Amino acid sequence: MTNLFIHAPFPSIGHILANMLTLYFFGSYLSRLVGERNFLVVYFLGGILGNIFYIVLGHPFIPAIGASGAVFAVAGVLVVLRPKLTVFIFPIPVPIPLWIAVIGGFLIFTLFAIFRFLPVAWEAHLGGLVFGLVAGYFFRRQRRYY
């Protein structure tokens, strides 16, 4: 679980910056919607499930660091709670619905990883996203979050 608190500058410092900016904007919004305690539950459990997916789906002996699984969990909850929220994703100069940005980003990163263009732990992204979507469903069932 300590990998949720560290990051490597590989493949680039841009990856760290993208994770932190996404966590700042999506995380602060989600925290206001569901509260700090629920936000922390989503972040940590999403990160842990991302780690489990990474280990089970392909890399049991290769360590990974980074918080991308946890960030995708946060994004997954927002996809369920606010799918039509419009966001700007650099370098696209037009607003797009959040659900397209998150699911599209996941698919792009996964394809880049499968074809070995980037060393991305797509399995961790998948685990976090799955947890976030499920958690979002449970939050949505409680009317105050909808």
N, C-alpha and C positions, 0 to 999 in steps of 0.2 A: 504494500500500500504506500510505501514511502515514495514510489515513483510518481505519485500524484503531486508531489511537492518539488520535484526537480525536472529539469529539461536540459537537453543537449543542444548546442548550436548547430547540429547537423540535421537536416540538410542545409538549413540556413537560419540566420537570425530572424528572417521573415516568418518562419514557422512558429517560433516562440511569440513573436509580436502578434501574429494572427490569432493564436490561441488566447493570449491575454486580452486582446481587444474584444474578441468574441465573448470571452468569459465576463469581461467588464459590462458590456452592453446587455447581453442576454441574461447574465447572472443578476445584475441589479434589477432588471425588469421582473425576472422570475421571483426574486426575493420579495419584491413589493406585492406580487400576486399571491404567493403562497406562504409568505413569512420566512424568516431567517432559518428557523429550525427545519422546516420542510425543504428549504433550499439546500441546506447542508446534508440532509438525508439523501436527496437526489444526487448531489455532487459526489459524495463518498460512495454510496452504493452503486451508482453508475460507473464510477472509476474502478471499483472492485470487480463488478461484473465484466467490465471491459478487460481487466487483467485476466479473469477466468477464461473469457472467450479467446484471448490471445494465446494462452497456454494450451487450451483444449483444441483449438482449431488449427494449430500448426507449429507453434514454437515453444515446446515445453522446456528446452534447454538454452534458449537465447533470451537474455534479459532485455527488457525494454523500459524506457523511461519516458515520461511525459504525461500530460493530463488530458490528452485528446479524448479518451473514452468518457471521462467525467464531463468535459465540455459538450460532447455529443449528447450526453444524458440531459443536460440542462436544455440544449436546443430541442431535443425530442419532446420534453414536457411542453415547451412553448409551441411546438408544431401542433400539438393536440389542443392546447388551451386557446391559442391565437393563430390559427392557420392562415388567415387572410391579412395578418399584420404585414405591412410592406416594409421591406428593408433594402438598403443599398449594399451591394457586394462589389468590392473593388475587383476589377476595373470596369464592371458593367455600369454604365451611366444612367440607368433607369431603375425605378423601384420595382421590386419583384416580390411576390408573396413569400412569406417566411417558409412555408412548407416546401416550395420549389427550391429555395436557397439551401435549406438543410438537406433535403433528400438528394438534390442535385449535387451538392458538395460532397456528400457521402459517396455517391456513385462515381464521381470524378476521381476522388482520392482512391477508391477501391480499384478502379481501372488502372490508374497510375501505378498502384502497388502490384497488381497482378501482372502487368506488362513490364514491371521492374524499372519504370521511369523514376520513381521516388521510393526511398525506403520508408514506407508508411505502414504502420500497424493497423491495417484495415479491420482486423479481427477485434481490436480494442474499440475502434469506432463503432463497429456493429454491436458489440455488447452494450456499450453506453447508450447508443441510439435505441436499441430494443428496450432497455430498462426505462429510458426517458419516455418513450411512447406509452408503455404500460403504466408508468406512474402518472403521466398526463391524463390517461383514461380515468384513473381513480380520482385524481383531483377534479376532473371535469364532472364526475358524478356528484360531487359536492357543489351544489349550486353557487356558493359564494365565490368560486374561482372562475365561473363561466362568464 
